[in-house]
Amino acid sequence: MSTAFSEKIALVTGTSSGVGLSTAIQLAQSGFIVIATMRDTSKSGALQARAQEAGVHIEVRQLDVQQDASVTNCMQEVSKIHGRIDVLVNNAGAGYLGSLEQTSADDLRRTMETNFFGVWRVTQAVFPLMRAARSGRILTVTSIGGLIGQPFNDAYCAAKFAVEGFMESLAPVAKRLGVQLSIIEPGAINTSFVDSVQALRSESTQELPEEYGQMFESYLAMTQQVFASSGQTPDEVARIIIEAATTDTPHFRYTTSEMIHGLISRKYVDPTGDSIIALTGSRLS
């Protein structure tokens, strides 16, 4: 790990819980001045408690990645106070579970706004600062769902695939301008994310057509089993993010576990895609 990152500025989105919270703490422990952002700063209690326990200071700011004005205001304030942003961690995201037929246009827009357009807005706002400095790192948390489509995650995977394409396209241009891009690809993480997805589904989706019932229940049972048997902790995923933020030669792509690495490797060696469809289809029965 490089020691040249002391007192650099890191901005992290979606830090009220989970991976974002752990990443903010670990960045501060690694010597960064950390700006932890979240849509609702009244939910910063868990972060502040962890920071106090760890003996680090975290600067909390309001940032709603779905709102242009919120992103602009936050970046202007940070630029005025700190003058730069050395590391951006795009972590804010929201899941969505539902069949194609029951996913409304509003559900789709909401999912894309948070998971794709939010990443685009924040990256676009930060990039000029890094380009001017000819230095910086942008780390974006995607998902195994950004490389391998998951049943009943049509909208969510569409957003994550879009993020992967965005970052892979931008990376070579950014590198010529002195900015390093990396994407972090976790699988199952033991956070409140799944509970939030279930709650959102019950509030916003239309009734599931009966033809999908058995497939959906089978998929849910398999997913819960995967989380129980191989789900990672937020701290484990955050450690991969810290590695990408501090190493002298960051990779473009980081998988967070051997299981995810194996799944992605399987896709790369099968250009037909047939084995992946067979694999994900096996979760429906």
C-alpha positions in Angstrom: 0.0 0.0 0.0 1.3 3.4 -0.9 2.0 5.9 1.8 1.6 8.9 -0.5 -2.1 9.4 0.2 -2.0 11.1 3.6 -4.3 14.1 3.8 -5.9 13.6 0.5 -9.6 14.2 0.0 -12.0 11.3 -0.5 -15.7 11.7 -1.2 -18.0 8.7 -0.8 -21.7 8.5 -1.7 -24.3 6.4 0.1 -22.6 6.3 3.5 -25.5 5.9 5.9 -25.0 2.2 6.1 -23.4 -0.9 4.6 -20.4 -0.7 2.3 -20.5 3.1 2.1 -20.3 3.4 5.8 -17.4 0.9 6.1 -15.6 2.5 3.2 -15.8 6.0 4.8 -14.3 4.7 8.1 -11.5 2.7 6.5 -10.5 5.6 4.2 -10.3 7.9 7.3 -8.2 5.2 9.1 -5.9 5.2 6.0 -5.2 8.9 6.3 -7.8 10.5 4.0 -9.9 13.5 4.8 -13.3 11.8 4.2 -16.5 13.6 3.0 -19.3 11.1 3.6 -22.4 12.0 1.7 -26.0 10.7 2.0 -29.4 11.8 0.9 -30.7 12.2 4.4 -28.1 13.4 6.9 -30.4 12.6 9.8 -29.4 9.0 9.2 -25.7 9.7 9.9 -25.9 8.3 13.5 -24.5 4.9 12.8 -21.6 6.4 10.8 -20.8 9.0 13.5 -20.8 6.3 16.1 -18.4 4.1 14.1 -16.2 7.1 13.5 -16.0 7.9 17.2 -15.3 4.2 18.0 -12.5 4.2 15.4 -11.1 7.5 16.6 -11.5 9.2 13.2 -13.2 12.4 12.0 -15.8 12.2 9.2 -17.2 15.2 7.4 -20.9 14.5 6.6 -22.6 16.3 3.8 -26.0 16.1 2.1 -26.0 14.7 -1.4 -28.9 13.2 -3.3 -27.4 11.5 -6.4 -30.8 11.7 -8.1 -30.9 15.6 -8.0 -28.8 17.8 -10.3 -29.0 20.7 -7.8 -27.9 18.6 -4.9 -24.9 17.2 -6.7 -23.9 20.7 -8.0 -24.2 22.3 -4.5 -22.3 19.6 -2.8 -19.4 19.7 -5.3 -19.2 23.5 -5.2 -19.0 23.5 -1.4 -16.4 20.8 -1.3 -14.3 22.5 -4.0 -14.6 25.8 -2.1 -13.5 24.3 1.2 -11.0 21.7 0.1 -10.0 22.8 -3.4 -9.9 19.3 -4.8 -11.2 15.7 -4.7 -8.6 13.0 -5.0 -10.8 10.0 -4.7 -14.4 9.5 -5.5 -16.3 6.4 -4.4 -19.6 6.0 -6.3 -21.4 3.7 -3.8 -25.0 4.9 -3.6 -27.4 2.5 -5.1 -30.8 0.9 -4.7 -32.1 -2.6 -5.6 -35.3 -3.5 -7.4 -36.9 -7.0 -7.6 -39.8 -7.8 -10.0 -40.7 -9.4 -13.3 -40.7 -7.4 -16.5 -44.5 -7.4 -16.6 -45.0 -5.9 -13.2 -42.2 -3.3 -13.4 -43.8 0.1 -14.0 -42.2 2.9 -15.9 -41.8 4.8 -12.6 -40.1 1.8 -11.0 -37.7 1.5 -14.0 -36.9 5.3 -13.9 -36.3 5.2 -10.2 -34.0 2.3 -10.5 -32.0 3.9 -13.3 -31.9 7.3 -11.6 -30.1 6.0 -8.5 -28.0 3.3 -10.0 -26.9 4.7 -13.3 -27.8 8.4 -13.7 -26.7 9.1 -10.1 -23.3 7.6 -10.9 -23.2 9.7 -14.2 -24.1 12.9 -12.4 -21.5 12.6 -9.6 -18.7 11.4 -11.9 -19.5 14.3 -14.4 -19.4 16.8 -11.5 -16.1 15.6 -10.1 -14.2 14.8 -13.3 -13.3 18.4 -14.2 -11.5 18.9 -10.8 -9.5 15.7 -11.4 -8.8 16.6 -15.0 -7.5 20.0 -14.0 -5.2 18.5 -11.4 -4.3 15.6 -13.8 -4.7 13.4 -10.9 -7.5 11.4 -9.2 -9.3 8.1 -8.8 -12.9 7.2 -9.4 -14.0 3.9 -7.8 -17.5 2.7 -8.7 -19.3 -0.1 -6.9 -21.2 -2.1 -9.4 -22.3 -5.7 -8.9 -22.1 -9.2 -10.2 -25.5 -8.1 -11.6 -23.6 -5.7 -13.9 -21.9 -8.5 -15.7 -24.3 -11.5 -15.3 -28.0 -10.8 -15.5 -30.1 -12.2 -12.6 -33.7 -13.4 -12.9 -36.3 -10.9 -11.7 -33.6 -8.2 -11.5 -34.2 -6.9 -15.0 -34.3 -3.2 -14.1 -31.5 -3.4 -11.6 -29.1 -5.3 -13.9 -29.9 -3.0 -16.8 -28.7 -0.1 -14.6 -25.6 -1.9 -13.4 -24.7 -3.1 -17.0 -25.0 0.5 -18.0 -22.6 1.6 -15.3 -20.1 -1.0 -16.4 -20.3 0.2 -20.0 -20.0 3.8 -18.9 -16.9 3.2 -16.8 -15.2 0.9 -19.3 -15.7 3.5 -22.1 -14.4 6.4 -20.0 -11.4 4.6 -18.5 -8.9 4.9 -21.3 -9.7 8.5 -21.9 -9.5 9.3 -18.2 -6.2 7.6 -17.9 -4.7 9.8 -20.6 -5.8 12.8 -18.5 -4.3 11.5 -15.3 -7.4 10.0 -13.7 -7.6 6.3 -12.8 -10.9 4.4 -12.9 -11.8 1.2 -11.1 -15.0 -0.8 -10.7 -15.7 -2.9 -7.7 -17.9 -6.0 -8.3 -19.3 -7.6 -5.2 -21.9 -10.4 -5.0 -24.0 -11.1 -1.9 -23.3 -8.7 0.9 -24.8 -9.0 4.4 -26.4 -5.6 4.7 -29.9 -4.2 5.0 -29.9 -3.9 1.1 -32.0 -7.1 0.6 -34.6 -6.0 3.2 -34.8 -2.6 1.5 -35.4 -4.2 -1.9 -38.2 -6.4 -0.5 -39.8 -3.4 1.2 -39.6 -1.3 -2.0 -41.0 -4.2 -4.0 -44.1 -4.5 -1.7 -44.7 -0.8 -2.0 -44.2 -0.1 -5.6 -44.8 -3.1 -7.9 -47.9 -4.4 -9.4 -49.2 -7.9 -8.5 -47.0 -10.8 -9.8 -48.8 -12.8 -12.5 -49.4 -16.3 -11.2 -47.3 -17.9 -14.0 -44.2 -16.5 -12.3 -45.1 -17.6 -8.8 -43.1 -20.8 -8.5 -40.1 -19.4 -10.3 -40.0 -16.3 -8.2 -40.2 -18.2 -4.9 -37.5 -20.6 -6.0 -35.3 -17.7 -7.0 -35.9 -16.0 -3.6 -35.1 -19.1 -1.7 -31.9 -19.7 -3.6 -30.8 -16.1 -3.2 -31.4 -16.2 0.6 -29.3 -19.4 0.7 -26.5 -17.7 -1.1 -26.5 -14.7 1.2 -26.6 -17.0 4.3 -23.7 -19.3 3.0 -21.4 -16.9 1.2 -22.5 -13.3 1.9 -19.6 -11.0 2.6 -19.5 -8.3 5.3 -19.4 -4.6 4.3 -15.9 -4.4 5.9 -14.6 -7.1 3.6 -15.8 -5.3 0.5 -14.6 -2.0 1.8 -11.1 -3.4 2.2 -11.0 -4.1 -1.6 -12.1 -0.5 -2.2 -9.3 0.8 0.0 -6.8 -1.3 -1.9 -8.0 0.2 -5.2 -7.8 3.7 -3.7 -4.3 3.4 -2.3 -2.3 1.0 -4.5 0.3 2.6 -6.8 -1.1 0.6 -9.8 -4.8 0.1 -9.5 -6.6 -2.5 -11.7 -9.7 -1.5 -13.7 -11.8 -4.4 -12.3 -11.9 -5.8 -8.8 -14.0 -8.8 -7.8 -14.5 -9.0 -4.1 -14.5 -12.8 -3.6 -13.2 -16.0 -5.3 -16.8 -17.1 -6.0 -17.6 -13.9 -8.0 -14.2 -14.2 -9.8 -15.2 -17.7 -10.8 -18.6 -16.7 -12.1 -17.2 -13.8 -14.2 -14.4 -16.0 -15.6 -17.0 -18.5 -16.6 -18.8 -15.8 -18.7 -15.6 -14.7 -20.3 -14.7 -18.2 -21.6 -18.2 -18.9 -23.1 -18.8 -16.4 -25.9 -22.2 -18.0 -26.7 -23.5 -17.1 -23.2 -25.4 -20.5 -23.1 -23.7 -21.7 -19.9 -24.6 -18.5 -18.0 -28.3 -18.7 -19.0 -28.3 -22.3 -17.9 -26.7 -21.4 -14.6 -29.1 -18.5 -13.7 -32.0 -20.5 -15.0 -31.3 -23.3 -12.6 -32.2 -20.9 -9.8 -35.8 -20.9 -10.9 -36.7 -24.5 -9.9 
